[in-house]
Structure formats: structure tokens, C-alpha cells
Amino acid sequence: MKEEKTTPLRQRMIEDMRIRGMAEKTQAAHIRAVKDFALFLKRSPDTATPEELRAYQLHMTNAGMSATTFNVRVLSLRFFFGMTCGRDEMKRHMQFRRAPRKLPAVLSVEEVGYILAAAPGPGLKYRAALGISYGAGLRAAEVCHLRVQDIDSGRMLIHVEKPSGKRTVALYETMSAFGSVPVVLAHLISKESITAEPTLGSSGQGCGDGGRITTSGLRAPRQCGGGERAGY
């Protein structure tokens, strides 16, 4: 296979990328992007005009290129013109595309009830954890590290500790066939099933309430009937 000749312009761009400390994969992506632009122009890319640069962006759009690929190529050309060619004015003629945002599925109260009903048992511990996760919008790992003293049931607030600092979130009442979250928490606390250990994720023994809460356990309802009925 015949090796492609490296032109002085490409060699200079490679050197500029090495000075920046770019990874080899990033360098290869930038080279491919500039090469594609040169094929579009049918001449050396450093001679491009603002109008030709605009035409190339329109060409990529009409070809159905994804916003991610489009933006990667624009980044490559910005580096090429700004750093290698010393033509910063060309950057004003390059625009990034916005990727279409997919709206998350909004579950109905009944669908949330299906998920809570599918929580692993016996007992209410996982149902309480899932209810807290849904009602306060917490991640699975955050729920597993919750302590009972972090839950202010009187004011319906939860104090969440994160590496970046503490935050307080509102605990909206999440209804299910087993009652609201405050009711479930009251049941667990009264039986000391989650107060004997420092966190919800700790290995408790009492009352048959599911033992240790794990992130995989919190995600389990998605794999069973309740998760499917909820549209997962």
C-alpha cells in the first residue's frame, strides 16, 4: 500500500498539535477533518475563503451529518486556521450546531407505583429507597449513602453530602399502594430497621427489610414487570 505523502502544511499542523500535547487519536481526527475540507475545495485548504468555508458547512448539513461529527470538524478547522495558518478571522465564519435534545419520559403516578411495587423484598426498605430517589430526584449512589439523620421528615427535606459540598433537596410526597414516603420511613424507623446502621446502604439485619441496599438493587425493578409496564 502506497504511503500518503505528508505535505509541509500538514507537517506544520502535526507539529502544532504535538506542541499542544494532543493525543494521537485527536491528531488523527483533526487531520481527517482538514483533509475532507481539502477534498471539498479541490485545492490546499489554507487558501479557503470565508464563503467557501460557509459552503462547506452547508455541504455537511445537507449531507445529514450528525451535530457531533459536524462540531468535531468545526473544532478541527478552527485549530487549523487559528493555529497553523494564523488566520483567526476565519473563526468568525464557523458555527457550532446544537444537538437535538431528547425529552426524558415522564412517568405517571400509576407507572411509578408499578416500579415501587416491583422493588425487591421482603419488607419496605427498598420501596422507601426508591420512593426517596423518585421524590427527591436522587441518584442511586446518593440514596445508598443516605443516613437517617439526613432526612428531615418534618420539613420534607433531605440533606445530601457530595464531594463538592452539601446540598438540600425537597422530598416530594411519592404515593404508591403502600402509602407515602414519610409513612414508609416512619415504619422503618419505628422498627429500627435502618437506624441501627449509619447509612441506608449499610448491612442491616432487622425486620426482614432487605438488608444492604445497593445501586444494582435499586435498578432491579427496570428488569422486571413493573419496569416494563412503566415504559423503560
Phi and psi restraints in degrees (value plus and minus 20) as a CYANA .aco file:
   2 LYS   PHI     -94.9   -54.9
   2 LYS   PSI     109.2   149.2
   3 GLU   PHI     -96.8   -56.8
   3 GLU   PSI     121.3   161.3
   4 GLU   PHI     -96.3   -56.3
   4 GLU   PSI     113.9   153.9
   5 LYS   PHI     -92.6   -52.6
   5 LYS   PSI     115.1   155.1
   6 THR   PHI    -109.2   -69.2
   6 THR   PSI      95.9   135.9
   7 THR   PHI     -96.1   -56.1
   7 THR   PSI     139.4   179.4
   8 PRO   PHI     -76.7   -36.7
   8 PRO   PSI     -56.2   -16.2
   9 LEU   PHI     -85.6   -45.6
   9 LEU   PSI     -63.8   -23.8
  10 ARG   PHI     -86.8   -46.8
  10 ARG   PSI     -59.9   -19.9
  11 GLN   PHI     -81.2   -41.2
  11 GLN   PSI     -59.6   -19.6
  12 ARG   PHI     -85.2   -45.2
  12 ARG   PSI     -60.3   -20.3
  13 MET   PHI     -84.5   -44.5
  13 MET   PSI     -61.2   -21.2
  14 ILE   PHI     -80.0   -40.0
  14 ILE   PSI     -63.0   -23.0
  15 GLU   PHI     -84.5   -44.5
  15 GLU   PSI     -60.2   -20.2
  16 ASP   PHI     -82.2   -42.2
  16 ASP   PSI     -59.6   -19.6
  17 MET   PHI     -89.4   -49.4
  17 MET   PSI     -56.1   -16.1
  18 ARG   PHI     -86.5   -46.5
  18 ARG   PSI     -57.8   -17.8
  19 ILE   PHI     -81.5   -41.5
  19 ILE   PSI     -57.8   -17.8
  20 ARG   PHI     -93.7   -53.7
  20 ARG   PSI     -32.4     7.6
  21 GLY   PHI      56.9    96.9
  21 GLY   PSI       8.7    48.7
  22 MET   PHI     -91.5   -51.5
  22 MET   PSI     126.7   166.7
  23 ALA   PHI     -88.1   -48.1
  23 ALA   PSI     137.6   177.6
  24 GLU   PHI     -81.0   -41.0
  24 GLU   PSI     -58.6   -18.6
  25 LYS   PHI     -85.0   -45.0
  25 LYS   PSI     -57.8   -17.8
  26 THR   PHI     -86.6   -46.6
  26 THR   PSI     -61.6   -21.6
  27 GLN   PHI     -80.5   -40.5
  27 GLN   PSI     -64.5   -24.5
  28 ALA   PHI     -82.8   -42.8
  28 ALA   PSI     -59.1   -19.1
  29 ALA   PHI     -85.3   -45.3
  29 ALA   PSI     -61.0   -21.0
  30 HIS   PHI     -84.9   -44.9
  30 HIS   PSI     -61.6   -21.6
  31 ILE   PHI     -83.0   -43.0
  31 ILE   PSI     -63.7   -23.7
  32 ARG   PHI     -81.1   -41.1
  32 ARG   PSI     -60.9   -20.9
  33 ALA   PHI     -84.8   -44.8
  33 ALA   PSI     -64.7   -24.7
  34 VAL   PHI     -89.0   -49.0
  34 VAL   PSI     -56.2   -16.2
  35 LYS   PHI     -83.2   -43.2
  35 LYS   PSI     -61.5   -21.5
  36 ASP   PHI     -83.7   -43.7
  36 ASP   PSI     -57.6   -17.6
  37 PHE   PHI     -85.6   -45.6
  37 PHE   PSI     -58.9   -18.9
  38 ALA   PHI     -85.3   -45.3
  38 ALA   PSI     -58.5   -18.5
  39 LEU   PHI     -85.2   -45.2
  39 LEU   PSI     -54.9   -14.9
  40 PHE   PHI     -86.9   -46.9
  40 PHE   PSI     -61.0   -21.0
  41 LEU   PHI     -95.6   -55.6
  41 LEU   PSI     -50.4   -10.4
  42 LYS   PHI      46.7    86.7
  42 LYS   PSI       9.1    49.1
  43 ARG   PHI    -183.6  -143.6
  43 ARG   PSI    -197.7  -157.7
  44 SER   PHI     -81.6   -41.6
  44 SER   PSI     111.3   151.3
  45 PRO   PHI     -87.5   -47.5
  45 PRO   PSI     -42.2    -2.2
  46 ASP   PHI     -91.5   -51.5
  46 ASP   PSI     -28.8    11.2
  47 THR   PHI    -116.7   -76.7
  47 THR   PSI     -14.7    25.3
  48 ALA   PHI     -85.6   -45.6
  48 ALA   PSI     128.5   168.5
  49 THR   PHI    -120.0   -80.0
  49 THR   PSI     142.2   182.2
  50 PRO   PHI     -76.0   -36.0
  50 PRO   PSI     -57.5   -17.5
  51 GLU   PHI     -87.0   -47.0
  51 GLU   PSI     -57.2   -17.2
  52 GLU   PHI     -89.1   -49.1
  52 GLU   PSI     -55.6   -15.6
  53 LEU   PHI     -85.2   -45.2
  53 LEU   PSI     -59.8   -19.8
  54 ARG   PHI     -84.2   -44.2
  54 ARG   PSI     -61.7   -21.7
  55 ALA   PHI     -83.0   -43.0
  55 ALA   PSI     -55.6   -15.6
  56 TYR   PHI     -87.3   -47.3
  56 TYR   PSI     -61.0   -21.0
  57 GLN   PHI     -84.8   -44.8
  57 GLN   PSI     -57.5   -17.5
  58 LEU   PHI     -86.9   -46.9
  58 LEU   PSI     -56.9   -16.9
  59 HIS   PHI     -81.8   -41.8
  59 HIS   PSI     -64.3   -24.3
  60 MET   PHI     -84.4   -44.4
  60 MET   PSI     -59.1   -19.1
  61 THR   PHI     -85.0   -45.0
  61 THR   PSI     -66.2   -26.2
  62 ASN   PHI     -86.3   -46.3
  62 ASN   PSI     -45.7    -5.7
  63 ALA   PHI     -97.8   -57.8
  63 ALA   PSI     -23.3    16.7
  64 GLY   PHI      59.4    99.4
  64 GLY   PSI       3.0    43.0
  65 MET   PHI     -86.4   -46.4
  65 MET   PSI     119.9   159.9
  66 SER   PHI     -86.3   -46.3
  66 SER   PSI     136.6   176.6
  67 ALA   PHI     -81.5   -41.5
  67 ALA   PSI     -54.8   -14.8
  68 THR   PHI     -84.8   -44.8
  68 THR   PSI     -70.0   -30.0
  69 THR   PHI     -84.5   -44.5
  69 THR   PSI     -60.9   -20.9
  70 PHE   PHI     -77.0   -37.0
  70 PHE   PSI     -68.2   -28.2
  71 ASN   PHI     -88.3   -48.3
  71 ASN   PSI     -53.5   -13.5
  72 VAL   PHI     -83.6   -43.6
  72 VAL   PSI     -62.1   -22.1
  73 ARG   PHI     -88.3   -48.3
  73 ARG   PSI     -57.1   -17.1
  74 VAL   PHI     -83.8   -43.8
  74 VAL   PSI     -61.5   -21.5
  75 LEU   PHI     -79.9   -39.9
  75 LEU   PSI     -61.8   -21.8
  76 SER   PHI     -83.1   -43.1
  76 SER   PSI     -63.6   -23.6
  77 LEU   PHI     -90.0   -50.0
  77 LEU   PSI     -53.9   -13.9
  78 ARG   PHI     -82.6   -42.6
  78 ARG   PSI     -61.9   -21.9
  79 PHE   PHI     -86.6   -46.6
  79 PHE   PSI     -63.6   -23.6
  80 PHE   PHI     -80.6   -40.6
  80 PHE   PSI     -70.7   -30.7
  81 PHE   PHI     -93.9   -53.9
  81 PHE   PSI     -59.7   -19.7
  82 GLY   PHI     -94.1   -54.1
  82 GLY   PSI     -63.6   -23.6
  83 MET   PHI    -113.9   -73.9
  83 MET   PSI     -71.8   -31.8
  84 THR   PHI     -97.8   -57.8
  84 THR   PSI     -61.3   -21.3
  85 CYS   PHI    -115.0   -75.0
  85 CYS   PSI     -34.5     5.5
  86 GLY   PHI      45.6    85.6
  86 GLY   PSI      14.4    54.4
  87 ARG   PHI    -139.4   -99.4
  87 ARG   PSI      49.5    89.5
  88 ASP   PHI     -81.2   -41.2
  88 ASP   PSI     -46.0    -6.0
  89 GLU   PHI     -83.6   -43.6
  89 GLU   PSI     -42.1    -2.1
  90 MET   PHI     -88.5   -48.5
  90 MET   PSI     -43.0    -3.0
  91 LYS   PHI     -83.5   -43.5
  91 LYS   PSI     -47.6    -7.6
  92 ARG   PHI     -87.5   -47.5
  92 ARG   PSI     -35.6     4.4
  93 HIS   PHI    -123.9   -83.9
  93 HIS   PSI      -6.7    33.3
  94 MET   PHI    -136.9   -96.9
  94 MET   PSI     112.7   152.7
  95 GLN   PHI    -145.2  -105.2
  95 GLN   PSI     122.2   162.2
  96 PHE   PHI    -107.2   -67.2
  96 PHE   PSI     129.5   169.5
  97 ARG   PHI    -119.5   -79.5
  97 ARG   PSI     124.5   164.5
  98 ARG   PHI    -107.0   -67.0
  98 ARG   PSI     110.0   150.0
  99 ALA   PHI     -94.7   -54.7
  99 ALA   PSI     118.5   158.5
 100 PRO   PHI     -82.6   -42.6
 100 PRO   PSI     113.1   153.1
 101 ARG   PHI    -109.0   -69.0
 101 ARG   PSI     111.4   151.4
 102 LYS   PHI    -113.8   -73.8
 102 LYS   PSI     101.7   141.7
 103 LEU   PHI     -91.9   -51.9
 103 LEU   PSI     115.3   155.3
 104 PRO   PHI     -87.9   -47.9
 104 PRO   PSI     133.2   173.2
 105 ALA   PHI     -89.6   -49.6
 105 ALA   PSI     112.0   152.0
 106 VAL   PHI    -120.3   -80.3
 106 VAL   PSI      96.9   136.9
 107 LEU   PHI    -102.1   -62.1
 107 LEU   PSI     124.0   164.0
 108 SER   PHI     -99.5   -59.5
 108 SER   PSI     148.9   188.9
 109 VAL   PHI     -80.4   -40.4
 109 VAL   PSI     -58.6   -18.6
 110 GLU   PHI     -84.7   -44.7
 110 GLU   PSI     -61.5   -21.5
 111 GLU   PHI     -86.2   -46.2
 111 GLU   PSI     -58.8   -18.8
 112 VAL   PHI     -82.4   -42.4
 112 VAL   PSI     -58.0   -18.0
 113 GLY   PHI     -81.6   -41.6
 113 GLY   PSI     -59.1   -19.1
 114 TYR   PHI     -81.2   -41.2
 114 TYR   PSI     -62.3   -22.3
 115 ILE   PHI     -85.8   -45.8
 115 ILE   PSI     -64.9   -24.9
 116 LEU   PHI     -84.1   -44.1
 116 LEU   PSI     -56.6   -16.6
 117 ALA   PHI     -87.9   -47.9
 117 ALA   PSI     -44.6    -4.6
 118 ALA   PHI    -107.2   -67.2
 118 ALA   PSI     -17.6    22.4
 119 ALA   PHI     -81.8   -41.8
 119 ALA   PSI     123.1   163.1
 120 PRO   PHI     -83.7   -43.7
 120 PRO   PSI     126.0   166.0
 121 GLY   PHI    -147.6  -107.6
 121 GLY   PSI    -185.4  -145.4
 122 PRO   PHI     -98.0   -58.0
 122 PRO   PSI     150.5   190.5
 123 GLY   PHI      72.9   112.9
 123 GLY   PSI    -199.1  -159.1
 124 LEU   PHI    -127.4   -87.4
 124 LEU   PSI     -15.7    24.3
 125 LYS   PHI     -82.0   -42.0
 125 LYS   PSI     -69.5   -29.5
 126 TYR   PHI     -87.8   -47.8
 126 TYR   PSI     -54.1   -14.1
 127 ARG   PHI     -85.3   -45.3
 127 ARG   PSI     -58.8   -18.8
 128 ALA   PHI     -84.8   -44.8
 128 ALA   PSI     -63.3   -23.3
 129 ALA   PHI     -83.0   -43.0
 129 ALA   PSI     -63.8   -23.8
 130 LEU   PHI     -86.0   -46.0
 130 LEU   PSI     -59.1   -19.1
 131 GLY   PHI     -83.3   -43.3
 131 GLY   PSI     -60.4   -20.4
 132 ILE   PHI     -85.1   -45.1
 132 ILE   PSI     -63.2   -23.2
 133 SER   PHI     -79.3   -39.3
 133 SER   PSI     -65.2   -25.2
 134 TYR   PHI     -91.9   -51.9
 134 TYR   PSI     -66.2   -26.2
 135 GLY   PHI     -88.2   -48.2
 135 GLY   PSI     -50.2   -10.2
 136 ALA   PHI    -129.2   -89.2
 136 ALA   PSI     -23.6    16.4
 137 GLY   PHI      48.9    88.9
 137 GLY   PSI      17.9    57.9
 138 LEU   PHI    -112.4   -72.4
 138 LEU   PSI     130.7   170.7
 139 ARG   PHI     -94.4   -54.4
 139 ARG   PSI     140.5   180.5
 140 ALA   PHI     -78.5   -38.5
 140 ALA   PSI     -63.6   -23.6
 141 ALA   PHI     -84.8   -44.8
 141 ALA   PSI     -54.6   -14.6
 142 GLU   PHI     -87.4   -47.4
 142 GLU   PSI     -57.9   -17.9
 143 VAL   PHI     -85.3   -45.3
 143 VAL   PSI     -62.2   -22.2
 144 CYS   PHI     -83.2   -43.2
 144 CYS   PSI     -46.4    -6.4
 145 HIS   PHI    -119.5   -79.5
 145 HIS   PSI     -12.4    27.6
 146 LEU   PHI     -89.3   -49.3
 146 LEU   PSI     121.1   161.1
 147 ARG   PHI    -126.4   -86.4
 147 ARG   PSI     134.1   174.1
 148 VAL   PHI     -78.6   -38.6
 148 VAL   PSI     -58.0   -18.0
 149 GLN   PHI     -90.4   -50.4
 149 GLN   PSI     -30.8     9.2
 150 ASP   PHI     -98.0   -58.0
 150 ASP   PSI     -34.0     6.0
 151 ILE   PHI    -120.2   -80.2
 151 ILE   PSI      96.0   136.0
 152 ASP   PHI    -120.3   -80.3
 152 ASP   PSI      68.2   108.2
 153 SER   PHI     -88.3   -48.3
 153 SER   PSI     -45.0    -5.0
 154 GLY   PHI     -86.4   -46.4
 154 GLY   PSI     -63.5   -23.5
 155 ARG   PHI    -118.9   -78.9
 155 ARG   PSI     -17.7    22.3
 156 MET   PHI      37.7    77.7
 156 MET   PSI      28.8    68.8
 157 LEU   PHI    -148.5  -108.5
 157 LEU   PSI     131.3   171.3
 158 ILE   PHI    -146.5  -106.5
 158 ILE   PSI     112.1   152.1
 159 HIS   PHI    -118.5   -78.5
 159 HIS   PSI      97.0   137.0
 160 VAL   PHI    -129.2   -89.2
 160 VAL   PSI     105.2   145.2
 161 GLU   PHI    -115.1   -75.1
 161 GLU   PSI     108.3   148.3
 162 LYS   PHI    -148.7  -108.7
 162 LYS   PSI     141.0   181.0
 163 PRO   PHI     -76.6   -36.6
 163 PRO   PSI     -52.0   -12.0
 164 SER   PHI    -103.1   -63.1
 164 SER   PSI     -23.9    16.1
 165 GLY   PHI     112.7   152.7
 165 GLY   PSI     156.6   196.6
 166 LYS   PHI    -107.4   -67.4
 166 LYS   PSI     132.0   172.0
 167 ARG   PHI    -162.9  -122.9
 167 ARG   PSI     134.2   174.2
 168 THR   PHI    -137.0   -97.0
 168 THR   PSI     110.5   150.5
 169 VAL   PHI    -143.6  -103.6
 169 VAL   PSI     130.1   170.1
 170 ALA   PHI    -100.5   -60.5
 170 ALA   PSI     119.6   159.6
 171 LEU   PHI    -121.4   -81.4
 171 LEU   PSI      78.9   118.9
 172 TYR   PHI     -96.4   -56.4
 172 TYR   PSI     122.4   162.4
 173 GLU   PHI     -87.8   -47.8
 173 GLU   PSI      97.5   137.5
 174 THR   PHI    -124.2   -84.2
 174 THR   PSI      95.0   135.0
 175 MET   PHI    -109.9   -69.9
 175 MET   PSI     126.6   166.6
 176 SER   PHI    -172.0  -132.0
 176 SER   PSI    -197.1  -157.1
 177 ALA   PHI     -86.3   -46.3
 177 ALA   PSI     -33.6     6.4
 178 PHE   PHI    -124.3   -84.3
 178 PHE   PSI     -12.2    27.8
 179 GLY   PHI      81.1   121.1
 179 GLY   PSI     158.2   198.2
 180 SER   PHI     -99.1   -59.1
 180 SER   PSI     145.6   185.6
 181 VAL   PHI     -78.7   -38.7
 181 VAL   PSI     -65.9   -25.9
 182 PRO   PHI     -76.8   -36.8
 182 PRO   PSI     -57.2   -17.2
 183 VAL   PHI     -84.7   -44.7
 183 VAL   PSI     -64.5   -24.5
 184 VAL   PHI     -83.2   -43.2
 184 VAL   PSI     -62.9   -22.9
 185 LEU   PHI     -82.9   -42.9
 185 LEU   PSI     -61.3   -21.3
 186 ALA   PHI     -81.1   -41.1
 186 ALA   PSI     -58.9   -18.9
 187 HIS   PHI     -83.1   -43.1
 187 HIS   PSI     -65.5   -25.5
 188 LEU   PHI     -87.3   -47.3
 188 LEU   PSI     -64.4   -24.4
 189 ILE   PHI     -86.0   -46.0
 189 ILE   PSI     -58.4   -18.4
 190 SER   PHI     -83.0   -43.0
 190 SER   PSI     -51.9   -11.9
 191 LYS   PHI    -113.7   -73.7
 191 LYS   PSI     -15.9    24.1
 192 GLU   PHI      36.8    76.8
 192 GLU   PSI      12.9    52.9
 193 SER   PHI    -102.6   -62.6
 193 SER   PSI     -38.1     1.9
 194 ILE   PHI    -145.8  -105.8
 194 ILE   PSI     -21.0    19.0
 195 THR   PHI    -110.5   -70.5
 195 THR   PSI     -34.4     5.6
 196 ALA   PHI     -92.0   -52.0
 196 ALA   PSI     -41.3    -1.3
 197 GLU   PHI    -140.0  -100.0
 197 GLU   PSI     138.5   178.5
 198 PRO   PHI     -89.0   -49.0
 198 PRO   PSI     -46.6    -6.6
 199 THR   PHI    -155.5  -115.5
 199 THR   PSI     141.1   181.1
 200 LEU   PHI     -81.9   -41.9
 200 LEU   PSI     -47.5    -7.5
 201 GLY   PHI    -104.5   -64.5
 201 GLY   PSI     -21.2    18.8
 202 SER   PHI     -96.2   -56.2
 202 SER   PSI     142.0   182.0
 203 SER   PHI    -103.9   -63.9
 203 SER   PSI      74.5   114.5
 204 GLY   PHI    -110.4   -70.4
 204 GLY   PSI     144.7   184.7
 205 GLN   PHI    -138.1   -98.1
 205 GLN   PSI     -47.1    -7.1
 206 GLY   PHI     -93.6   -53.6
 206 GLY   PSI     132.0   172.0
 207 CYS   PHI      43.0    83.0
 207 CYS   PSI      -8.3    31.7
 208 GLY   PHI      40.4    80.4
 208 GLY   PSI      17.0    57.0
 209 ASP   PHI    -117.2   -77.2
 209 ASP   PSI      11.4    51.4
 210 GLY   PHI      77.0   117.0
 210 GLY   PSI     -26.2    13.8
 211 GLY   PHI      44.9    84.9
 211 GLY   PSI    -160.8  -120.8
 212 ARG   PHI     -88.5   -48.5
 212 ARG   PSI     109.7   149.7
 213 ILE   PHI    -109.9   -69.9
 213 ILE   PSI     108.4   148.4
 214 THR   PHI    -143.7  -103.7
 214 THR   PSI     141.0   181.0
 215 THR   PHI     -84.1   -44.1
 215 THR   PSI     -55.9   -15.9
 216 SER   PHI     -86.9   -46.9
 216 SER   PSI     -55.3   -15.3
 217 GLY   PHI     -86.8   -46.8
 217 GLY   PSI     -57.2   -17.2
 218 LEU   PHI     -88.4   -48.4
 218 LEU   PSI     -47.9    -7.9
 219 ARG   PHI    -106.9   -66.9
 219 ARG   PSI     -31.2     8.8
 220 ALA   PHI     -76.6   -36.6
 220 ALA   PSI     -58.3   -18.3
 221 PRO   PHI     -78.7   -38.7
 221 PRO   PSI     -41.0    -1.0
 222 ARG   PHI     -87.0   -47.0
 222 ARG   PSI     -46.7    -6.7
 223 GLN   PHI    -109.4   -69.4
 223 GLN   PSI     -25.1    14.9
 224 CYS   PHI    -130.0   -90.0
 224 CYS   PSI    -195.8  -155.8
 225 GLY   PHI     -76.3   -36.3
 225 GLY   PSI     -59.5   -19.5
 226 GLY   PHI     -81.5   -41.5
 226 GLY   PSI     -60.2   -20.2
 227 GLY   PHI     -85.8   -45.8
 227 GLY   PSI     -59.9   -19.9
 228 GLU   PHI     -86.7   -46.7
 228 GLU   PSI     -60.0   -20.0
 229 ARG   PHI     -89.0   -49.0
 229 ARG   PSI     -42.0    -2.0
 230 ALA   PHI    -106.9   -66.9
 230 ALA   PSI     -18.6    21.4
 231 GLY   PHI      71.6   111.6
 231 GLY   PSI      -2.6    37.4
